[in-house]
Amino acid sequence: MTGFGGSRVSSLSYVRFQAARPDRHGRHPGVFGLVNGLWAAGHLSAGEVRFRREGNDWFSENLTNPSDIDPAVYDRARHPGAASWFKTSAVSMIDRVEGYLAILDAHGVEWARLDSAAPGEIVYDDAEQVVVVPFSGNHLLREPISGYSTG
């Protein structure tokens, strides 16, 4: 099975794209949050703004927002560290992330691809993704295990 830029999809069950380094709150925002942050700060070119809007619209139409199903899924008190991971079977979703990663590369934003068979306790699950709370002591959301890109 192939995915993400034609590379072989991991035999592991889940994949996440996130900041390689924590933000000022100690969290690793996901790829969509990173690109949306660049947009909010006015750093995107006209073409990148167009890509972001079209991409976000596509994901809104084709990927369930876990918060629409469970408004508390990302509640920091109830689910500390909760983060979304794609299932590796969601190849069409993962392939579309490539354009977001290209934007991050163009702006020198370091990102990491994490692969795991067990990233944490699953608190939400649908056909394309899960939301997990890292297991106690789990390093996955703090220490990227798959390297990162700087552009």
C-alpha positions, 0 to 999 in steps of 0.5 A, a space after each residue: 500500500 502506498 500513500 503520502 508522496 508515493 512512499 510506502 505506508 507504515 505497517 503501523 496503525 496510525 500516523 500524525 503530522 505535528 510540530 517537531 518542537 513544542 509551543 510555548 504551552 508545551 504542546 505539539 500542534 498538528 499540521 492543520 493548526 500550524 498552517 492555520 497559525 501561519 495564515 492567521 499571522 498573515 505569513 501565507 502567499 496568495 497561492 498558499 492562502 488559496 490552497 489552505 482554504 480549498 484544503 480546509 474545505 475539502 477536509 471539512 467535507 470529507 473528514 468528521 470533526 471529532 468535536 462535532 460528535 463529542 464536544 469534550 473530546 479535546 477538553 484538556 481537563 478530561 482528556 489531557 494531551 488529546 490529539 488526532 491521528 490518521 489511520 494509515 488506511 486513510 490514504 486519501 487523507 494522508 496524501 492530501 497532507 503533503 501540500 500542508 507540509 510543503 507550506 510548512 517547509 516553505 516557511 521553515 516550520 519544522 514538522 514531524 511524522 509520527 507512526 505508532 501502533 498504540 499512540 495512547 488511549 483512544 477516546 474517539 474513533 471513526 473510519 479515518 482517524 482516532 483521537 488519543 490521550 497519550 498513555 502516562 509516560 508516553 513520549 510520542 507527542 513530545 519526542 518525534 520518533 520519525 525525524 522532521 523536515 526543515 524545508 
